[in-house]
Amino acid sequence: MNDINYAPVCGIYCGECNFLGKQCAGCKNVAGRPFWTSLMALEICPLYDCCLNQKQLEHCGLCVDFPCETFNTLRDPNMSDDEFEKSLISRQQTLRRRAEIGTDDWLQEKAAS
């Protein structure tokens, strides 16, 4: 599953998401409008909008402002503080790795794991 559409801007790998194929087709496939945006009264994911639409970057890890306030504060309201902190650390590491080796190689790593 080396589909570039499963590599969203935020550092989550869509191929490991429980909602993929059920409530979501992958952030890039839905143009930054996954199911949860309507649950949070958002028109579009703020990270997707900033990264792809405004800055025209492939992912947040390529931004000079990474990690920014939006990245550090946008959270799943169902996560505990501890879960959110772990998610932030993981996504930052993921995006740094992806910036280092490129998305194609990162997707190959994800597929192999």
N, C-alpha and C positions, 0 to 999 in steps of 0.2 A: 504494500500500500504506500508507494512513494508519490502520492499525489500532492502537488504543490498546494492544492486547495485545502489540504489538511494541516498547513503550517500557517496559522494565523499570526497576527502582529504581536499578540500578548505573551507568547511563550508557552501556551498550552498546545499539546499535540492532539488535534481533533481525532486522530485514529484511536486514541485511548479513552475518548469521552463516552460515557454511558448514554448520552443523548443523541449521538451521531446515528443517523438513519431512522431515528424515532421522532424526536422533536426538532432536530437540526440536521442540516446537510453540510455543515462546515461553514465557518465564518466567511470565507472568501466566496463560497457558493451562494451565500445569501446576502452578499454585499454589506457585511457588518451589521446585519439585522437578525441575529439569532433569536430564538424564542424568548429568551430571558429579557430582551430589551423592552418588550411590551409589559412584562411583569414589573419592571422598574420605571415605567412611564418614560422610556427613552425612545427616540425615533431610531437612533443608531448607536452602536457601541462607541463611547467616547475615545477609546484607544484606536479603534479602527479608523474613525473619522479623522483624528489628529494625524496618525501615522500615514495612512494611505491617501486619504482625500486632501488633507492640508499640506503635509510635508512630502508626500509622494515617496515614502520610504517603504521598503519591503516589510520591515518589522521594527519594533521599538528599540531593539538592541543596536540599531544603526543610527539612532538619534543622539545628537550631542548632549541633549538634556536628560538622557536615560540614566537612572530611573527618575521620572518626573513626578510631580504631585498627583497627576491623574493616574499614573501607573500605581503609585503607592497608596491611593485611597479608593480606587474602584474595586469593590469587593462583592462577592456573593453574600447576600444577607443571611444565608443559611449556615455560613461558616462561623465557627467559634473564632475568637481572637487568635488562639494558638494555631488553628488550621490556616487562617489567613496569613499569619506570619510565615509559616512553613511554605505556603503557596508562593508568597512574594519572593522568598529566597530561592526556591526552585525555579521559578520563572525567570528571575534575573540571571541565574547560572545558565539556564537553557538558552536565553537570548544572547548571552556573551559567547557561549559555545557556537551557536548558530552564526553569529557575526564573524567568529574566528575561522570556521571551516566552510561556511556557505550553506545555504538551505538544502541543496541537493545532497551533499554529504551528510548533513544533519538528518535528513529524511531517511537516508540509507541506514544510519546508526539506529534511528528509532525503529525501523522495520526489522533490524537484526536483533533488537533487544526483546 
